[in-house]
Amino acid sequence: MIQRIQSLWLFAAAACAVLTFKFPFYSGTKAEQGKPALYTSLIASGSFLILALTAILFIGALFILFLYKKRKIQFRLSLLAFILSLLNIFLYYRQTTQFIDGTYSITALLSLAIPVLFLLAARGIFRDEKLVKSMDRLR
């Protein structure tokens, strides 16, 4: 399991998902109606939908990691996780529009790395499947 490169990509995606709970995506001044403007940071637990999607991505990456004997399901689930991670980035962006001013944090790259890592894992799984099919043809 660990000798396959896609296992490393999936583990890295899970690690990035966990780190987004701690490190901010965006920091700036946020004003709500009837309240003064406050300097806050946008992290994964800032919104329920982002929290749920990030938790699903983390649990999904670990679940996909242990499906190493079922490559077709692993490939499909990694593509689904790729799409969900793109949705997660879109939701982060939508949350940044509520800020008056601010900047993206360098740790926003963690959220941007998750879909790339899922895509690299899917590519590795596809190559494994292709290799197994070619070996079956040789028998």
N, C-alpha and C positions, 0 to 999 in steps of 0.2 A: 504494500500500500504506500509506504512512505518513499519508496524508490521511484515512484512515478512523479513527473514534474507537475502534473495537474494537482496532485495532493498538496504540493507546496503553494501553488497559486490559490487554492481554496482555503488553505490555512491562513495565508496572508490576507485574503478577503475577509475572513472572519475576524482577524486581528484588527484590521482597519475599521470594521463595523463596530467593534467594541471600543476602540479609541475615539470614535465620534461621539460617544456618550460623555466623554470627559473633556475633549478639546473643542473649542468653538469653530463654527463655520464662518460666522460673520459677527463683527462687534461694532456697535454704534449706539446712537441716541434714538430711543424709541419713545414716542409720545402717544398716550391713549387719551381719549376724551375725558375731561374732568380731572386729569392727573398731570403733574409736571413731567417734563421729559427726563428720562433716566438713561444712563449709560448701561447697556446690557449686552450680553453675548448670546448668540443663537447656537445652541447645542442640540443634540438629538432629542433630549428630553424636553425641549422647549414647546413642542407641539405633540399632541397625542398621535396624530397620523404619522408624523415623522418618527416618533418613538416606536410605534408599532411596526412600521416598515423596516426600520433599522434592526429591530429585534428579530424580525422575520428573516432578514438578510443574514444576520449572525447565525441563527439557528439553522437556517437553510444551508449555509456554507458548511457547517459541521455535519449536517445530515447528508449532504451530497458527498462529502469527503468519505464517509463510510459506506457508500454504495459502489465501491470499486469493482465489485463482481458483476454489477449490472450496468454496463457502459452506456447502453441506449437510454435508460432512464436517467442516468447521471448526466448525459449530454443534454437531454431535454430540460431537466431541472436547472442546469447551469445557464442555459439560454433564458429560461424564465426568470431566474435570479438576476441576470443581466438586465432584462427589461424592467424588473422591479427596482433595481438600483438606479436606472435612468429616471424612473418615476420619483424616486427619493430625492435625486438631485433637483428635479423640477420643483418639488415641494419645498426644498430648501430655498430655491430662488424665489418662489412665491412669498415665503416668509420674509425675505430680505426687503421686499417692497414696502413692508410696514414700518421700516426704519426711516427716520428723517435724514440722517447722514451716518456714514460709517465706512468700514473697509472690510474686505474679505481677509480672513486670517490665513496664514500659511498652512495651518492645519486643515483648511478646506480641501487640500490636496488628498487627504485621507478619503474623503467622500468621493472625490473624482477618481481615485485609484480603484475603488471597488468594482465598477463596471469593467474596467480594463482587466482586472485580475480574473473576473468571471469569464471574460472573453478568452483570455489566455488559457484558462482551465478547459473551456469548451474545445478550444483548438487542440489541446493535448489529448483530450478524450477522443476526439474525432480521429486523430492520428493513431491512437491505440487501437481503435475499432478497425481502422483501415489495415493496420498491421496484422491483426488477428484474422481478418477476412483473407488477406493474401497468404497467410500461413495455412489456412484451411484449404485454399485452392491447391497448394503444393502437395498436400497429402494424397 
